[in-house]
Structures are given as structure tokens and as C-alpha cells.
């Protein structure tokens, strides 16, 4: 299984690294990690047994969380690159919040299989980005979604 070496979440300032989905400082969270895979973005996640909807299948809320955090992380990757930086360079990255989240569930998602969220990012405004996300379990497309992410407002900063 491929591993994300330099994730954008590693570059989030500590005060913005507590998200349940992607916060590296949230011990109880999922700790999703998003990086580049060519011109697409990638998050790989192995669902835990407690992420069960019915025996043998993953809970849809986990998939929505994966699409959400992958979308905002992908937007951060894209803006970070536009600003001349890459994850691992030591530069704090921009942080995004979700303005809109849409998820379509296409097939039941089996337990025991790593999930790959693959994103395509498009800038639609200097502070607003759109990520189209496909979630695969193995070679099976289980869900797809779209995230509109906006640069975190300064009022969120302490």
C-alpha cells in the first residue's frame, strides 16, 4: 500500500491541527493525511472495525468525513503549491474550511480494505476552491463527492 510521506496536514499550524478527521494533534481522530500523487491528490485510510454500518461494511459517515477532509486538504495543497511551497518544505500551509459538501454513495464499501480518496482540484476564486473526490475500496468506486473549500477566515485565528 502506498504511503503519504509529506502530507499537507503536517504543515498546518498547531492551533489548526485538531480536526477529528485530519488533525494530527487529535489523538482520538482519524488523522487523514493528504498528499500529491502526480497531478491528483491522495488520501489513504484503513477503516477500523468500529467504523461499521452493518457487519462487513463501512459506515457512510466515515466516507463523508474522508471526502470532506480530503477536499479541504486538497485545496490547501493546491494553494500551498500556488504559493511556491510543497509539503515537507517547512512552510506553514493555508488552512481551509468547508463551505459545501456533497457525497454520493455508489456501492457498499467493504470493511478490511484500504480506502483511496483521489481528488482533482480547481480554483474557482482566489479564496474558494473546488475538489472533486472519488473514494475507492481496492478497484471499486464506492463514493464520489464534491467539496467547496474556502480559506479559513482570519476571525478563526487566535
Secondary structure, DSSP 4 states (H G I P E B T S, - for coil): ----SS-GGGGS-GGG---TTT-TT-TTS----EEEETTEEEEEEE--GGGBSSTTBB-HHHHHHHHHHHHHHHHHHHHHHHTT--TTSSPPPP-EEEEEEEEEE-S--BTTSEEEEEEEEEEEETTEEEEEEEEEETTEEEEEEEEEEEEPPGGG--
